[in-house]
Amino acid sequence: MAVLSKNYIVQPFKVGPDFIDPGHHTQICGRQSRNLDSFMMGEKGVIETFGRASKDADFCIIEGVMGLYDGFEATEIASSAHVAKILDLPVILVVNVHGASRSIAATVKGFMEFDRVNISGLILNNTGSENHVRLIKESLKSAGIDIPIIGALPRKQELSIPSRHLGLHMAGENNPDVSALSEFIEEHINIESVKKIAGYFVTPDIVSKQPSESFNARIGIAWDSAFCFYYQDSLDDLKNSGAELIFFSPMKDDLPEVDGIYLGGGYPELYARELSMGRTRDQIKKAANEGLPIYGECGALLYLNESLTTDRIYRMVGVLGANSRMTNKLQALGYTEAEVVINSPLAKKGTSIRGHEFHYSITECDRDARCAYKLRHGKGISAGMDGLMEHNAMASYMHTHPASVSFAEFLHQSEKYKKR
């Protein structure tokens, strides 16, 4: 992305539900990266987002997720291969060749024959000597594998990006020198071959979705280092529906005059002290007691609860009757599917919602706690339930996407609150 962005308009995408990688893409390309997730968005949603975002781009680069064929449970759904097939796009296969030579031919052959995916080029990653690369090339040739090797990247540890419990550090945070990365790529990858492969894409003809209703509401969006996990499509969905978005920091700002609050995920556990001391905390609780619609995801659940335990117990907003604590063990990771069992700020009873969860925390609810979601897939807060509710505030471990459930009900309730 960095190399091509020097001279071309590059539209970045990320397969799957990840929030962090798109931030790096956006910073490097100067264009908002978009997620393509066929589990949450469906095939139609993937096509619509790709078509809308790629319209004036010279090249599109879609970063995959996990292995090429890894998707939801044992299916192809939400895999990089599934997205490539939906959009009829070529694939450049990146193969970790550390400690192997002839076995790479077996690996590549298996990937080629496993499914009908157009693998158009190979990048060998973590190579050793020139002789190592020669052995791999000869092994591929002797196995009758006629795919061009367009690059071979030697190991260079100093170019790695630091990570923490939820993944890579955020864009702009302890990141390597992009110019050094770019020079490394130009030295070891044939960019002309990449351009040739990447040129084989056709922007789908799509009719942009128009919201069925238009709303007049001011929506507060928590936006700082503690709350930074949002899909651009979610913000676009709100704006396209007529909402005015007011960004604020729960750590530093007063709560602005709004008709509803959307709190995304992020890292409240890293800023528990600052959040506990912020004046926004009590202001949100007061607004929630007055019926302000509040919708929160993952990290927002920890913030809206009574307390969050990290190095010690920190007092949080106290809207929801529960306490959360961080653990050193992954508690949940994967796709979720829920039925809304009581009317909530996001959706009415009977609605089906797809999303994903990824957290290291445990949340223990009061005995009289109410949950809006009953999960068909996923772990949730406890016993297959998620979406803790109090007043007109709800927060869940589940992140969702507007292609799965729009913000129409949330905006309807926010508009109703404004007219009181």
N, C-alpha and C positions, 0 to 999 in steps of 0.2 A: 504493500500500500504506500509506504513512504517513497519508494523508488518511483513508482508510476505517477504519484501525485506531484512530482516535480514538474511534469510537462503535460499531464492529462487530468481530466475530471474523473475521479475515482469514487464510485459509490460503494461503501462498505456494508456488509451484512454479517450477521452471526446466526448460525443454526442453533436452535435450542433456546432455553429461557434465561441465559446468562445476562446479568446486568453490567458486569465489570469490563469484559472484553470490548463491548461496543463503545465504552468511554475512551479506550485507547484508540480504536478505529476513528472515532469522531475527531479526536485531538490531532491525529496524523493526517487525515484526509481533508479536514475542514468541512466535512459534510456529515450530517447526522446519521450514524449507523442504525440499522433496523434489525430487529430479530425476525427470523423465519422459523416458526415452530409449528409443525403440522399437527401436533397433539392439541395445543391450546387454540390455534388459529384455524385449523382445518385446511384442506388443500386450497379452497377458494380464498381464504384469508392470506395464505402464502403468496398466491398469484397476485392478489390485489396489492399487497404491500410491495412486492418486488416490482410490479409494473409501475406503480405510482412513484417509487423512489428512484428508479433507474432511468427515467425518461430522458434526461439530458446528460447522462453520464457517457464518457468515452469507454470506460471499463467498469465492470462490477466484480468485486472480490467478496466471496462468501467464505468466511472462516467456518470450518466444520466443528463438530463436537464429538468428543471421545473418538472411538474408532469409526470408520466409514459406515459400517452397518449397524452400529449400536443405537437402539431406539427405545421406545416404551416397552418394558418387559422383554418378551422374546419376539416382538414384532418389528417391522421396518418403520413403523410410524414414529415420526420426530427424529429419525436418523438423518445424517448428512446425505446418505444415498437416496432416501425418500424425497428430500427437498430437491436434489439434483434431477431426479426422475420427473417430479412435478413440473419443474421449470425447463426440462430438457436441456440441461447445462453440462458441459464437460467438467471432468474432475482431474485435478492434479493431486496425485497420491503422495503424501509425505511419509517416508518409511524410516523408522529408527533402525539403523544398521549397526549400532554398537555391538561388538562381540560376535558378529555373524558375517558370512560371505555367501556361500552357495545356498544357504537356507533362505536368503532374501528372495531368490528366484521362486522357491516354493511358496513363500508368503505372497508375493506379487501375483503369481499364477492363481493362487486361491482367491485373492481379492477380485481378479478379473473374471473368474468363472462362477463366482458365488451368485451374482445377480446381473441384470442387464443395466449396468452403469457404464457410461462412456469415460473410461479412464484414459486420458489423453497425454499424460506426462508423469514422470516420476521425479521427486526430489529426495535424494539420499541424505538423511540427517544423522549427525553424530558420526561422521566418517573419521577414519584414522589416517593412514598414509595414502599416497597416490597408488601404491600397490594394492591397498584394500579396495579402493574404488575400481581398479582394473579387474580384480577378481570377481567383484559383483557384476560388472558389465559383461564379463565373459560367461559367467554363470547364467545370466539372463538370456544371452544370445544362444547358448547351448540348449537352453530349455525352450527355445523358439518363441520367446517373449519379445514382441516387436513394439515396444513402447519407448519413446525417447526419454533418456535421462536428461532433464533440463537443468539439473543442479546437484551439487554435492557439498554439503555444509559441514566443515570440520568442527569439532567441539570447541566452544569458546565460552567458558563459564562466566566470564566477566560481563557478558551480554544478557545474562538471565535477569528476569524481573522478580523482585522479592514477592513473597506471598504470605498470607496469614490464614486463619481458620476458614474463611469463606472464599478464598481464592487469591488471585493476584492483588497487589496493591492497586489502588485506584489510579486513573490517568493523572499525571502531574505529581504523583507522590512517590519519591524515591525511584523514579524510572531511569533506565539507561539512556544514554545519548542516542537520540533517534538518527542523527547524522552518521554516527558510528555503525549503527545497525544497517542503515541504508548502504553505506560503503561496503560492509561485509556481504550483503546480499548481491550487490552489483558485481562483486569480485567472484562470487561462487555460483551464481545462478544466471542462466542465459535469459535475459529479460525480453529479448526479441521473441524467443520461443513462448514465454509467458503471454506476451501480447498477442501472438498468433492464436494461441489456445483460447485466451480470454475474449478474442474478437467474435467468437461463435456464440453470440447470444442475441435473441430477439426480444425486444420489450413487448410483453403481452398487451394486447388491446383490452383495456379495462374501462369500465364506467365507474368513476369515483363514487363511493357510497355517500349519499346525502342523508343527514340525520332526519328521522321522521318528525321530530319536534325540535323547536328552538327554545332555549331557556334563558331567562334573565337572572343570573345569579353570580355572586362573587365567591370563588372557591379558594380557600387558603391552602397552599401547597408547602408542606414542610421541606425545606431544602437547605442542607448544610452537610457537614462531614458525618453527622450521625444519621441523617435521612437522605440517602442519595440513590436508592434503587427504584428507578421509574422507567417504564417503557415510553419512548417518545410517542408511540401510537396512543398511549393512554392520555398523555397531555394533549395530543392533537384531537382525540375524540372529545375531550372536554371543551376545547376551544371551538371546534367545528359545531358543537351543540349550543354555542352562544355564551358559554361561561367566560367570565373574566378571571384569569388566574393571578392570584396574589401570592408571591413567594415570600417566605419568612423563615427565620431560624429559631427553633424552639430553645436553642441554647442562649441566644443573644437578644432576640427581639420581643417586643410586646405582640400579643395576638392581634393581627389587624382586624378591621371590621369586615367580617365575611359572613356568608350564609351557609357555609359548609366547610369542612376540613378534610383533606386527603393527606394521610401520613403514609409515606412509602417505607420500604425496608431500608436497611443500612447497618450501621455499627453503633447503636445506642450503648452497647456494653463497653465500648472504648471511651465513651464520653458520659458515663453515668453520673459522675460528680457534677459536671457542668449542667447536665439536664436537670439534676435534682435541685440545683441552685437557681435555675432560670425562672424568671417571673412568669414566663409563658405557661409553666406547669399549672399554677393555680388558676390562671385565666382560662385555660382549656377546660379544667374541671368545672368551673362556674358556668361556662357556656354549655357544656354537656348537660349539666343539671337543668338548664333552661330549655333543653330539647334540640340544641344545634346538631344537625346531622354530621357524624364523624365516621369516616371509613379509614381503616388502617390495615397494613400488611406486615407481617413478620416482626421486624424491629419495632414497629408501631405498637404491637401487642405488648412488648416488654415495657414500653414507655407509658402506655395508658393504664397498666396494672398498678396495684398498690405499691409494689417495691420490686427492685431488681438487685440481686446479689451478684457481685463480681468479686473484688478484693474485700468488700464489706457490703452491708445492706444499705442501699440508697433508696430514699423515698421518691416515688414516681408520681404521676398525675393522680392516680387513685379513682379513675372513672369506673374501671372494671374490677370486679371482685375476684382478684387473683394475685398471686405473687410468682415472680419468675427468678430463676437462678441459672447462671452460666455453668456449663460442665466442660470437661476436657475431652468429652466423647461426642462424636456425631450422633445426634438424636433422630434426625430424619433427613432424607434426601431422595427426591423423586417426584414424579408427576402425581397429581391429585385430581379426583373428580368428586364433586359434592352435589347433594340435593339440598336446596334451601328449605328448611322445615318450619321456620317462622319468618314472618316479614322482617326484613333487615334494611339498613340504609342503602345497601347496594342492589338488592333484588328481592322480589316478592316470593312468598312461599310457593314451592313447586318448581322453581327455576333450577335448571342443571348448570353447573359451572365447572369448567376445567382450569387447572392451574398447576403450580408446583410448590414444593417446600424444601427448605435447606436451612437447618439451624442446629446449634449446639446447646440450646437452652431447654429447660424444663419449666413448664407453667402449671402451677397447682391452683385450682379454682376453689372458691367458696362453695359450700354445699348447695346453695340456692342459685348457683350460676346458670345462666341460660346460654345455649349455643344455637346459632342459626344454621350451621352446616352439619349434615350427616354425610360422612365420607364413604364413597364406594371404593375409592382407591386412596391410599395415603394414611398417614398416622394422625395428623392434626394435633390438637391440644391433649386430648385424653379419650380413650375408649372409642376412637373413630369419630369424635365430635370436634368441631372447629368453629371459629367465628363467634367469639365470646361477645355477648351483648349486654348493655345497660343503658337505660333511657333510649336515645336514638343514636348511640355510639356502638360501633362494632369493630373488632380487630381479629384477624386470623393469622395463623402461620402460613396460610395459602396465599401466594401471589397469583394474580390472574391477569388476563389480557382482554382488551376491549373487543377483540374478535370472538371471545367466548361469552362475555357479558358486558354490555355497554354501560355507560354511566347515566343512562336516561333516568332510572329510578332515583339514583342519588341526586341528580340535578332537579328532578321533580320535587323531592323532599326539601332540597335546599331552597328552591323557589317558594315553596309553601311556607317554610320558616321565615323567609324574608317578608312575606305578606302578612304575617301575624299582626 
